Amino acid sequence: MKTITFVRHGQSTANAGGITQADHAIALSPLGKLHAQALAAELTDRPSTIFVSIYQRTQETAQPFCEKMSMQPHSHPLLHEFSPFDASLLAGMNGEQRWPHAQAYWQEGDPSRRMGPQGETFDEFEQRVAAFLQQLDGIPDRAVLFTHGIWISMLVWKLLGFAAQDGPGMRAFRQFQLGLPMPNCAVYRLREVVPGIWRVQADETIMRKLAAVQIA
């Protein structure tokens, strides 16, 4: 039976409260770069394939691991972050200033709401993760996928059998997402118990070690 590993990216400049950028171009912070190096040391098993999202921070997180394994990553079109806001709507804001806008968005709980022309609706995000799940049988055993925290949370939510296709479902997912341990460089593994049935398990050991990483 297959085992597939999902990794959240290291600390990004946005996670550190930096000024708004286009989501795809957000890079790792200096601490995030240390996260990536420490993570590569902890991931010791050679993967069959390495996938990254189309966003820069996952690619930078995967780079030390790819170099260690002498492998090239493959970009996967469904793994990227949920970005409800067009970056232009939050231009010039830092993390503290963005937070009330995010709070209001989730409290409204409208899955079809698009926050600017480049924003993604919650419906579209949910459908994107659902599309990935339909392709799960095609992901090779021992693959490692570098993605985003809310993306992993939606994957787990859907594997548990929950829906998020209306306002109550969207708000319930948000509470689940906020409660699921998802530090930078969190590692979650899916193990196929029987064909089509998956068990989710966090790698708490790696999470604790990465949480202790600091800039000297």
N, C-alpha and C positions, 0 to 999 in steps of 0.2 A: 504494500500500500504506500501511497505517496506521502511525502512530507514537503511542505512549501513554507518558506520563511519570509515574513514581511517585516520590514524595518522602517521605522519613522526616521526622517532626516535629522541631522544634528541641529543645534540651535541656529536659527537664522537671524538676520538683522531685524526682521519683523518681530520674531519672538523676543528679541532683546529690546523692543520698543522703538525701533528706528522709524524714520520718516517713510511714509507710504511710497511704494514703488509698484510698478506693474508686477503682478504676482509671479509670472513666469521668470522674472529677472531677479527675484530676491535671492541673495547669496547667503552663504554661511557667515556667521559672526566669527571673530577670533576664537571664542569658546567652541563654537560649532565645528571649527576645523580641528580642534583638539578632540572633540567628540568623535569625529570621523576616524582619526588616527587610532584612538583607543578602541573603537568598535572593531576596526580591522584586526587588531590584536586578539580580540575575544572570539571572532568568528573563525574557527579553525578548520571546519570541514569544507572540503572543496565542493563548490556547487556545480550543478550541471549547466546552469545558465544564470546570468545576472541581468535583471531588468531594472530600469530606472523610469521615473516619470519624465515628462517633457519639461519639467521645471528645474532650474539651475541648482537649487539646494539639494535635491536628491542626487543629482549627478556628482556634485562635489562631495557628498557624503559617501557615495559608492567608490569614489576614485581610489582611496588608499587600499580598500579591499580588492578592487580590480587589479591594482598594481601588485599586491601581494600574491594574488592567484595567477598573474599574467594572463588575464582574461579581459575581453572587451565587453562593455555592457550593451544591452539592447534597449532602445527606447520603446516603451509601451504606451499607446495612445489613450488608455483608460485610467491610468494610475494617478493623474494629477490632482492637485488640491481642489476643494470646493471653494470657488471665488464668487460669492454673491454680489460683491460690490465692484463696479467699474472703478478702477484706481483713481480716475479723475474726480470722482465724487468725494474722495478723502485726501486730495492733494494737500501736501504740506503738513499733514497731521502726524503726530507720533502715536505710539501704542496707547497711551493713556487717553488721548483725544479720540482715537478710533473706537474705544471700548463702548461708550454709550450708544453709538450707532449700531454696533453689533448686537448689543442688548436689545435695542428697540426692534431690530430685524427679527430676532428669534422670538420675542414676546408677541409680535404681530402674528407670526406663524402662518404665513401665506405661502404655500409651496410653489405657486405660480408667479410670485413676485420677482421681477427682474430689476435690480438696482443699477440702472444705467445700461447702455448698449453692449458693453463688454462683460456685464455680469452674467453669471450662470444661475438659473432658477434651482431651487431645492429639488423640484421634480426632475430636472435634467441631471442633477448630481445623483439622485437615487437611481435613476434609470441607467446611468453610466456604470455604477457599481453592480447593478443587476446584470448588465450586459457582460461585465467581467466574470461574474459567477457562472454565466452560461458557457463561458470559455474555459472554466477551471479545469476540465478534463484534459484540455490541450496544453496546460502548463506542465513542463517536465518535472518529474520527481527531483528533489534536491535543488530546485530553483530558489534563488534569493531575489526578492523584489523590494526595491527602495521606493517608498511612497510617503504618505502624509498621515498625520494623526487622525484627522476627521475621516479620512478615506478608510483607514483600518477600522475605525469605530463603526462606520456604516457596513463594512463587510461583516463584522462580528454580529451586528444587529440583525442583518438579514439571514445569516447562518442560524441564528437562534429562532428564526421564523417570524420575526416582527415585520410589520409593514410601516411605511412612513409616507403615505400617499394623500394625507389630508392634514388640516391644521393640528388636530390633537396628536396625530402620529408624528408630525414634525417636531412639536414641542416635547413629546415623550422621548424622541430620539435625542434631542438636545440634552435632556437631563441624563440620559444614558451616557452620552458622549462625555459630558463633564465629569461623570463619576468613574469612567473607565481609566485605569492608570495608563497614561500615555506620555511619559517624559520624552524629551528628545533622545533619539536613537533607541526607543522602545523596540523590543523584538517580540513578535508573536508568530507562533507556528501553527499551521493547519496540518493535521494528520488525518489521513483517510482511514476511517475505522472499517467500513465496508464500502463498496462502490457507491459514490454519491452521498455518503454520510461522513461529515468532517468533525473532528474534535479540535477546539481552539485551546492553545496553551501559551501563556506568557513565559518568557525567559526572565524570571525575576532576578536571577543572579547577574545577568548582564545589565539589567536596568539599574540595579543598585551600584554596580561598579561605575557605570557611566554617570550616574548622579553625583558621584564623588569627584569627578574630573573638574579641575579648576585651573584658571590661568595663574601661573606662578608669579 
